[in-house]
Each structure stands twice: as C-alpha cells, then as structure tokens.
C-alpha cells in the first residue's frame, strides 16, 4: 500500500479576479471498511475542520476519488475522514498522524493514499488529565434558548474552598478540550495545569467555566450568522451564556459579577462567537480571548463591532493567530483589530493595553498552539 502524500505543482500560476487558485485532491488508495458505500471527505483549515462538509466530499471516478476547490494563496492543513472524527485516517498501526499540509502558490495537484482508519483499531479508554480543581458541573445542563442540554465543567481556584472572597470568571468554548485529554478529540489546552502553575507564582485567581460544544451543531451554534453550514444559532447560544448560565454561576458560586471581572474566550469558531458575545453583551463581558478566529465564516461581525463602537470602550480584547493558518486568517483578524482601535477621530480601545494583536510565525490551527499562547492571554486579562 502506498503510504504518503505526493504533492505535485502543476502549470504556471493563474490567479482569478478573486485572487484564488485551484487545488485538486486525488485519493488513490483507501483501506476497505464494513460500509457498503463509504463517503470520503477532506477536513482542513479551509473548511473549519468540518469532518463531513458536503462541499469537501471526494467524488468517485474510474480509479480514484477527486475533489477540486478554489482557495486563496496560503498555507493549509487537512486530513481525510469518512464523515466523523472517529473515522479519521491513521497510521497503519492505528496511531494518530500529523495533519497533512501544503502551501498553495499556484494551481496544485495533491495525490494521496490512506494507510488505515482510526475506527479499525480497538482503543483503550483515555485517562483523565483534569486536576483536582476541575469538577463536572452538570452532564446535561439545560439550554432553553437552544432546546438542548450540554456538559459543563468548572475550575475553582486553589484558594476557593478555604476562603470567602469572590472571584472573576472566565467562560470558555469547546469545553471538552479545555481541561481533560480524555474528553478531547484533538488534545487539551491544559488550562487547569496552566492556572495552577501561574497562581502558585502569584497570578490572580479566576474561576473558569467550560461549556462543551454541540458536536455536529458546533458550526451553527458558534456562528451568529447564516453560512454554508446552515442557519446560525450563535445569537441564541450567547443568550444562553449571558442570560441562563452566567446567572446560575453567579447564584451558586462566589463571583465578581460585573463586566470588568467577566471574560470569555475560545478558538476558531469559538473565537468568533466569543468576540460576538462581547459585542452583543458589552455590559456582561469586559474581556475576550479570541484565538485563531473563524471571522471568514462571519464577516458581518465587522459591521457589528463598528456599530457597538463606544460600548466597547474600556474593554480588553486579545487577538492571536499563527502564521501557518493562512493569509485569510491573519487578514481578517488584522481587519477586526483596526476596527477595535477605532478611527483617529474616535478611538475605541488602546493598543496593547486594551486590545492586543499577536501573530506567531510558527502557529498552527491546533490545541497545542492555543495552549502555548493561553498564559500570555491570561496575564493580559489578569493584570
């Protein structure tokens, strides 16, 4: 069985009026499965890592499966799936493989083979890595605005049990990935270990509330706007956070309730919805961590930020992305940064003190990158 990705650059560069070029994926060899008619998809940073994106499904031809897309120039990562992340490609031993990658400079052909599928191997139950300060608040917390239920975890600072003081609160998206390797599909941020370490060195203590994403509903729940993935449910989601979850947390835990002591953060789609939450509820959230935001799936947020304008004065926004996430990512983030700064006539936020833009050349769209950058964000909001 052929093992590895072949990248062949085709003819000279051709740029359309939209600045995009073509990439053609050819899946040549795949292992057999028990499925009668398996479907294959390309999930990457160009489609927000959706494992079953209908617009990224490979189509059967005589001797291969083919997908053609037009994308902007830049760096991309991807994997092949059979419609779900538990059916992602793996090494022949069943071990997880690194993301495939390519740099798009002109029309490009990518020929590849899949060695094995992750679901073909028996997996041992992963061990929990959550520290003693993390607790499962509820495995089925009611979300009336979305007619759904969701797991929610809470991190209580080391001093919480022995003190009577009140604490600021950070709300985080994709809760499965925040504290625990055993609940994470892509790796954890390790926020509990990071905070334990920073607090031991004298950092301010925060309560952290992590809300699990809705799986297949994530692309809609984390988007306040309609997209190719369906009607956006993000407005209902942020209403749940501000109008249902936060009042519950404030009632049952010793919190500092004002916006100055309430932060929100997330990555990718979670970054988009965290930014929107501050815009929609500026009196609730005074600080936001926006990691590798999927602004390209919600361009209307730029207009919403402009309209919020003065209401955001005095708030703090930490924007961070990696140089290996593509030009579209950094371009959109820089655009939002400029809007947050305001104009010469009316400045909204002060650079570095109230709004900070961080771009790291080696950064990828991955938990390891967000984990590495989290301490700097935390120190930014904790000061």
Secondary structure as GFF3:
##gff-version 3
##sequence-region A 1 383
A	DSSP	beta_strand	6	9	.	.	.	ID=ss1
A	DSSP	beta_strand	20	29	.	.	.	ID=ss2
A	DSSP	beta_strand	41	44	.	.	.	ID=ss3
A	DSSP	three_ten_helix	54	56	.	.	.	ID=ss4
A	DSSP	beta_strand	59	60	.	.	.	ID=ss5
A	DSSP	beta_strand	65	72	.	.	.	ID=ss6
A	DSSP	beta_strand	74	81	.	.	.	ID=ss7
A	DSSP	three_ten_helix	85	87	.	.	.	ID=ss8
A	DSSP	beta_strand	89	90	.	.	.	ID=ss9
A	DSSP	beta_strand	100	104	.	.	.	ID=ss10
A	DSSP	beta_strand	108	113	.	.	.	ID=ss11
A	DSSP	beta_strand	116	117	.	.	.	ID=ss12
A	DSSP	three_ten_helix	118	120	.	.	.	ID=ss13
A	DSSP	beta_strand	134	143	.	.	.	ID=ss14
A	DSSP	beta_strand	148	155	.	.	.	ID=ss15
A	DSSP	three_ten_helix	160	162	.	.	.	ID=ss16
A	DSSP	beta_strand	168	172	.	.	.	ID=ss17
A	DSSP	three_ten_helix	175	177	.	.	.	ID=ss18
A	DSSP	three_ten_helix	181	183	.	.	.	ID=ss19
A	DSSP	alpha_helix	191	200	.	.	.	ID=ss20
A	DSSP	beta_strand	206	211	.	.	.	ID=ss21
A	DSSP	three_ten_helix	215	217	.	.	.	ID=ss22
A	DSSP	alpha_helix	218	221	.	.	.	ID=ss23
A	DSSP	alpha_helix	234	240	.	.	.	ID=ss24
A	DSSP	pi_helix	241	245	.	.	.	ID=ss25
A	DSSP	alpha_helix	246	252	.	.	.	ID=ss26
A	DSSP	three_ten_helix	259	261	.	.	.	ID=ss27
A	DSSP	beta_strand	262	267	.	.	.	ID=ss28
A	DSSP	alpha_helix	269	280	.	.	.	ID=ss29
A	DSSP	beta_strand	287	291	.	.	.	ID=ss30
A	DSSP	three_ten_helix	295	297	.	.	.	ID=ss31
A	DSSP	alpha_helix	301	308	.	.	.	ID=ss32
A	DSSP	three_ten_helix	309	312	.	.	.	ID=ss33
A	DSSP	beta_strand	316	322	.	.	.	ID=ss34
A	DSSP	three_ten_helix	323	325	.	.	.	ID=ss35
A	DSSP	alpha_helix	327	341	.	.	.	ID=ss36
A	DSSP	beta_strand	355	360	.	.	.	ID=ss37
A	DSSP	alpha_helix	367	382	.	.	.	ID=ss38
###
